[in-house]
Amino acid sequence: MFYHIGFNNMVSLDRVIAIIDTSKAMPAPIARQVSAAKKEGRVIDATSGRRTGTVFFMDNGMIVLSSKTGKTVRFNLIEDEEQ
């Protein structure tokens, strides 16, 4: 199952380990993880230049950044489950 993360980008929900809401502020441990992953080339930035709202940690070590807020992601995932 795929989830639309904005700007015609998708992630496979089967591969997602964690979804972190960073819409208000990015916690320091998450910021360090993202920074280290950027240096290693393991970050996919799907924000299209907007502020990062959620960080998706994938099972293969990749990190995907989305501009959607955690609240929006949660709402959409719950809505998809009900259908």
N, C-alpha and C positions, 0 to 999 in steps of 0.2 A: 504494500500500500504506500502510495506517495502522498506527501503533504506539500501544498503550495506555500512557499516562504516569501513570496513577493517578487515582483518584476519578472514574472514568467519563469521563476526558478523553483525547483522541487527537491525535496530530500526523501529518501526511502525511510519510512518509519520503522521498518524492520532492522535498520542499521543504527538507529539512534539509541544511545546509552542514556543521555541526559539532556534536558533542555533547561537552560538557565536564563531567568529574566534579568536583563540588565538595563531595562528602560529607564529606571530612576538613577542608578549608578552602577558601574561595574565593580563588583567586589575585587579587592586586591589580589586574592589567589587566582581568580578567573583571569584578570588582566595579565598576570604573570604567565599563566598557561597559554593565553592567546599570543602574547609577545614572543614566547619561546617557540611556539608552533609557527609563527610567521617567519622567524629566522630559519627554521627547518623546512619551510615550504609546505606546511601541512594545513594552511588556512585557506578556505574558500570564502571570499568576501562577496556576499550576495546582497549587500546593502545599497548598491548603486550610489554610493557617496553619502548616504544618509546615516544618521546616528544608529548605532547598534542597539537593537531592542532585545534580541535573544541570541544566545550562543548554543548551537547544537553540537554536542560531543558525539562523534560517530565511533562505531566499534573497530574501525581500522586505524584509529589514531588521528583522523582528520577532524578539523573543527570548522563548522560552517557558521558564518555570521549573517544574521537577518535583521532587517529594519523593523519587522513586526514586533509589537510588544508581547510580553509574556501573557498578558491578559487576553489579547487577541488570539494568540496561539491556543491557549487553554480553551477559550470559547469555541473556536473552530474545531478543535479535536473532539470536544464533548458533543458538539452538534453533529459531526460526522459519525460518531458512534451510535447516535440515536436514529440515524437513517438506515 
